[in-house]
Structures are given as C-alpha cells and as structure tokens.
Amino acid sequence: MSTKTPPLLRIASGIDRVNARFGQFCSWFTVFLVLGTATVVLLRYGFSIGAIALQESVMYAHALIFMGAAAWTLQRGGHVRVDIFYQKFSPRRQAVVELLGHLFFLLPVCLFLAWNSWDYVANSWATREGSNESGGLKFVYLQKSIILILVFGLALQAISDLIKIVYQLSGRLPFAEVQHG
C-alpha cells in the first residue's frame, strides 16, 4: 500500500499481514501432525510402546493448526459458507452480507467465546495445569490458551474486514481488493 493509504487501511493491512504470517506458521504444524501421528501408531501397534507425550503433542499441534490458522482462513475466504444466494449477489450486496455477518455473528461469537473461556484459561494458568496422564505434557495451560488465540485472531480479522468493507461500500476501495477466494 502507498504512503497515501488512509490510516485505517494501513491498520487493516497490518492485521492481514500478522494473521497471514501466523496462519502460515501454524500450517507448518501439519507436517508434525502427520509424522507424529504415524510415529504414535507405529510405536503402539508395531512395538507395543505408548508415547503419551508425543500423542499429546499431536493434540496440541492439531489445536494450533485449526484454531491458530482460523483468522488466516477467514481472511482467505476458506470458511464454509452456505452461499446458495450469496454467489449470485453483486459485489456490493456481498459486501453488505459480509458486513452484517461480521457485525451480528462473528464479533458476537468472538465476544461470547472470550467471555466464557477467559476464566477457564486463567484458572489453568493459575495452577499451571499439566496432563493427568503419567508421562504426559505439563503444558495443558498453553493448549487451553489457544482458545484465546482463536478469539483474538478472528476478532482482529473481523475488524480488518469491516474496515475494508466500509471503504468498499463508500466507493474508496474497489471491490476486487477485498473479495475472498
């Protein structure tokens, strides 16, 4: 974006960059997910050896892949939509649907999740909650924190999208720059 870019669009662009980089970082955990799962299966069924810590690490990676990359997926238009009508709408009407969806569904859900998970995560941190399994990881509090990463990332992406949608609807940003896909 040029130096004459309005401050709100620079903020939106910054949010997009952060969410994209974090989502790309999280996506690399899929390699560990595949290798870790294969190793757990091989150890268990091939050698009758349990690997609780590795199995829990795979669960942590799974959570980080899906919850950590959710905002990036939203940014790229990768979330499932029921778009029987949406796909036939004009870009302007699609932007209005996006605006209403973000304001009345996405942001309230983010607030609801933040409100309901804050104590859950805080209590886990207060006790430095660890695994109940012998040989398990001692970082359950970090895994539970991924919930707040989900909420924070999605809320920031919603704000970025809303900024761009408002600029679109006001005619100060072409619709092509914001379309997902």
C-alpha positions as CSV (number, residue, x, y, z in Angstrom):
1,M,0.0,0.0,0.0
2,S,1.3,3.5,-0.8
3,T,2.1,6.2,1.7
4,K,-1.1,8.0,0.9
5,T,-3.1,5.0,2.2
6,P,-5.6,6.0,4.9
7,P,-4.5,5.0,8.4
8,L,-7.4,2.6,8.9
9,L,-6.5,0.7,5.7
10,R,-2.9,0.6,6.9
11,I,-4.2,-0.9,10.2
12,A,-6.3,-3.5,8.2
13,S,-3.3,-4.3,6.1
14,G,-1.1,-4.8,9.2
15,I,-3.8,-7.1,10.7
16,D,-3.9,-9.1,7.5
17,R,-0.1,-9.5,7.5
18,V,0.0,-10.6,11.1
19,N,-2.8,-13.1,10.6
20,A,-1.4,-14.4,7.4
21,R,2.1,-14.9,8.9
22,F,0.7,-16.6,12.0
23,G,-1.6,-18.8,9.9
24,Q,1.3,-19.8,7.7
25,F,3.4,-20.6,10.8
26,C,0.6,-22.7,12.2
27,S,0.1,-24.5,8.9
28,W,3.6,-26.0,9.2
29,F,2.4,-28.0,12.2
30,T,0.6,-30.2,9.8
31,V,3.9,-31.8,8.9
32,F,4.4,-32.6,12.6
33,L,0.8,-33.8,12.9
34,V,1.3,-36.4,10.1
35,L,4.7,-37.5,11.3
36,G,3.7,-37.5,15.0
37,T,0.6,-39.5,14.4
38,A,2.4,-42.0,12.2
39,T,5.0,-42.4,14.9
40,V,2.4,-42.9,17.7
41,V,0.6,-45.5,15.6
42,L,3.9,-47.3,14.6
43,L,5.1,-47.3,18.2
44,R,1.8,-48.5,19.6
45,Y,0.8,-51.2,17.1
46,G,4.3,-52.1,15.8
47,F,6.2,-52.2,19.0
48,S,3.5,-52.0,21.8
49,I,5.1,-48.9,23.2
50,G,3.0,-46.0,24.4
51,A,4.1,-42.4,23.7
52,I,1.8,-40.2,25.8
53,A,3.8,-37.1,25.5
54,L,4.1,-37.4,21.7
55,Q,0.4,-38.2,21.5
56,E,-0.5,-35.1,23.5
57,S,1.9,-33.0,21.4
58,V,0.0,-34.1,18.3
59,M,-3.2,-32.9,20.0
60,Y,-1.6,-29.6,20.8
61,A,-0.5,-29.3,17.2
62,H,-4.0,-30.1,16.0
63,A,-5.5,-27.4,18.1
64,L,-2.9,-24.9,16.9
65,I,-3.4,-25.7,13.3
66,F,-7.2,-25.3,13.4
67,M,-7.6,-22.5,16.0
68,G,-4.4,-20.7,15.2
69,A,-5.0,-20.5,11.5
70,A,-8.7,-19.7,11.7
71,A,-8.2,-16.0,11.1
72,W,-6.0,-16.6,8.1
73,T,-8.6,-19.0,6.8
74,L,-11.3,-16.3,7.2
75,Q,-9.0,-13.8,5.5
76,R,-8.6,-16.1,2.5
77,G,-12.3,-16.9,2.3
78,G,-11.7,-20.5,3.3
79,H,-14.5,-21.0,5.8
80,V,-17.5,-23.0,4.8
81,R,-20.5,-20.9,3.6
82,V,-24.0,-21.6,2.6
83,D,-23.9,-19.4,-0.5
84,I,-26.9,-20.5,-2.5
85,F,-27.8,-16.9,-2.9
86,Y,-24.6,-15.1,-1.9
87,Q,-22.6,-16.3,-5.0
88,K,-25.2,-14.7,-7.3
89,F,-25.2,-11.4,-5.5
90,S,-23.4,-8.4,-6.9
91,P,-20.0,-7.5,-5.2
92,R,-21.8,-4.6,-3.4
93,R,-24.5,-6.9,-2.0
94,Q,-21.9,-9.5,-1.0
95,A,-20.1,-6.8,0.9
96,V,-23.3,-5.9,2.8
97,V,-23.8,-9.6,3.7
98,E,-20.2,-9.7,4.9
99,L,-20.6,-6.5,6.9
100,L,-23.8,-7.8,8.6
101,G,-22.3,-11.3,9.2
102,H,-19.2,-9.8,10.8
103,L,-21.2,-7.4,13.0
104,F,-24.1,-9.6,14.0
105,F,-22.5,-13.1,14.0
106,L,-18.7,-13.2,14.0
107,L,-17.9,-10.5,16.5
108,P,-20.6,-11.5,19.0
109,V,-19.4,-15.1,18.8
110,C,-15.9,-13.9,19.5
111,L,-17.1,-11.9,22.5
112,F,-19.1,-14.9,23.7
113,L,-16.1,-17.2,23.4
114,A,-13.8,-14.7,25.1
115,W,-16.2,-14.2,28.0
116,N,-16.8,-17.8,28.5
117,S,-13.3,-19.1,28.1
118,W,-11.3,-16.4,30.0
119,D,-11.8,-18.0,33.4
120,Y,-11.2,-21.4,32.0
121,V,-7.8,-20.4,30.6
122,A,-6.9,-18.2,33.6
123,N,-7.6,-21.0,36.1
124,S,-5.5,-23.3,34.0
125,W,-2.6,-20.8,34.1
126,A,-3.1,-20.1,37.8
127,T,-2.5,-23.8,38.6
128,R,0.0,-24.3,35.7
129,E,-2.2,-27.2,34.7
130,G,-0.5,-30.3,33.4
131,S,-1.6,-33.6,31.9
132,N,-3.5,-36.1,34.0
133,E,-1.6,-38.9,32.3
134,S,1.7,-40.1,33.6
135,G,4.3,-39.2,31.1
136,G,2.1,-36.5,29.7
137,L,3.0,-32.9,29.0
138,K,3.0,-30.3,31.7
139,F,1.6,-27.6,29.5
140,V,-2.1,-28.0,29.3
141,Y,-2.5,-24.3,30.2
142,L,-0.7,-23.5,26.9
143,Q,-3.0,-25.7,25.0
144,K,-6.1,-24.0,26.6
145,S,-4.6,-20.6,25.7
146,I,-5.0,-21.5,22.0
147,I,-8.7,-20.7,22.5
148,L,-7.9,-17.1,23.2
149,I,-5.6,-17.0,20.2
150,L,-8.6,-18.1,18.1
151,V,-10.8,-15.4,19.6
152,F,-8.2,-12.7,19.3
153,G,-7.2,-13.6,15.7
154,L,-10.8,-13.9,14.5
155,A,-11.8,-10.6,16.2
156,L,-8.8,-8.8,14.6
157,Q,-9.6,-10.2,11.2
158,A,-13.2,-9.2,11.6
159,I,-12.1,-5.6,12.3
160,S,-9.8,-5.7,9.3
161,D,-12.5,-7.0,7.0
162,L,-15.0,-4.4,8.4
163,I,-12.6,-1.6,7.6
164,K,-12.1,-2.8,4.1
165,I,-15.9,-3.4,3.6
166,V,-16.7,0.1,4.8
167,Y,-14.2,1.6,2.3
168,Q,-15.6,-0.6,-0.4
169,L,-19.2,0.5,0.3
170,S,-18.2,4.1,0.4
171,G,-16.5,3.8,-3.0
172,R,-13.0,4.5,-1.7
173,L,-11.8,0.9,-2.3
174,P,-12.5,-1.3,-5.3
175,F,-14.5,-4.4,-4.6
176,A,-11.9,-6.6,-6.2
177,E,-9.3,-5.8,-3.5
178,V,-11.4,-7.4,-0.7
179,Q,-13.1,-10.3,-2.4
180,H,-12.2,-13.6,-0.8
181,G,-11.0,-16.7,-2.6
